[in-house]
Amino acid sequence: MVDDVEKRGSDDGEYRRAALYVVCVVGVAALVFAAVNVWAANRGACAQAHTHLCDTPAESAVVIGPSVILLLGGIGAFVRTYQRWRDGYSWRTWQGAGWFLFILMTAYLAIGAGTIAA
């Protein structure tokens, strides 16, 4: 078992894997954002409007879609954190990845909710 007080944990390439995981999750969230925007822009309900976010379903989809991807990515990083900790390996990089994805999700939700409310 790893002594949690000791901060000299070996990395053994986990930083690279965790960083790649975060980049992939953010990339998938960006693709979902683009797909939802294309869907919202091509809806019949928004044909006469000057914006592609003309009604509640379009606004909700643009805010919730990428947020769900970031949430699931953060949960996945925390599951990996637990697995690494349980097996006695260095787990701190995965915990950082999970918190980064959760903070990114919260910021995206705050900005999206502020945009919808305005």
N, C-alpha and C positions, 0 to 999 in steps of 0.2 A: 504494500500500500504506500502511496506517496504521502510524505509528510507535508501537510498543507501550509505549515508555517515556513518551511524551507522554500525559497523562491528560485532555486537553481534548476528548475525542471528542464529536462532535455526536450528539444523541439522535435527532433526526428522527422522533419519535413511536414509537420502538421500545419505550420503557418501557411505554406503554399497551398495545401489542400483546403484549408479554411478560407483563404482569400479567393481561390478559384470558385469555391462554393458560393461565396457572397456575390461575386461578379456574375455567376450564372443565375442566381436568384433575382438579382437586380435586372439582368438582361431579360429574363422571362417576364418580369413585371412590366418592363418597358414594352415588350412585344404585346402583352395583354392590353396595356394602355393604348397602343397604336391600333390594335384590332377593334377595341371598343370605340375609339374615336371614329374609325372608318364606318363601323356599324351605325353609330349615332348620326353621322353626317348623311348617310344614305337612306335613312328611314323616311317613309312617306309622311309621317306626322310632322317632320321638320322641313318639308319641301318649301313651304312658303316663308319660313323664318329666315332671318339673316344670320343665325347662329346654329351650330349643330347640337347645342345643348338646349333644346327648346322646351323640354318637358321633364318631369320628375324621373321617369325611367332612364332617360339618357344621362341625366346628371348623376343619378345613383350608380349606374353601371360604371361610369368613368371614375367615380370615387371608390367604389367598393371592389371592383375587379382587381386592380393592382394591389390594393391593401390586403386582400385575401392571400395573394401570392407571397407578399412580404411576411404576413403572419405565419403562413405555413413554413416558409423558409426559416424564420426565427425559431419556431418550434422544432424543426428538424435539426437546427444547430444545437439547441439545448438537449435534444435527445442524444446527439453525438457527444456533447459535453459529458453527460451522465455515463455513457458507455466508456469513454476514455477514463473518467475518474474511477469507475467501477473496476476496470482492468488494470489500474495502477499506472497509467500513462499520463503524460502532460495534457491537461484539459483546458488550460486558460485561454488558448487561442480560439477554441470553439465557443467558449462562453462570451468572449468579446465579439465574435461573429454574430451570435444570437442577439446580444444587446444592440449591436449596430443595426441589424435588420429590424428589430422592434422600434428603435428610435426613428429609423427611416420611415417605417409604417406610420408611426404617430405623427411625424411631421407632414407626411403626405395627406393623412386624414385631416389634420388641422388646416392645411392650406386649401384642400378641396372643399371642406365644409365652409370655410370662410368665403370661398369663391361662390359657392351655391347660395349662401345666405345673402350675399350682396345683391 
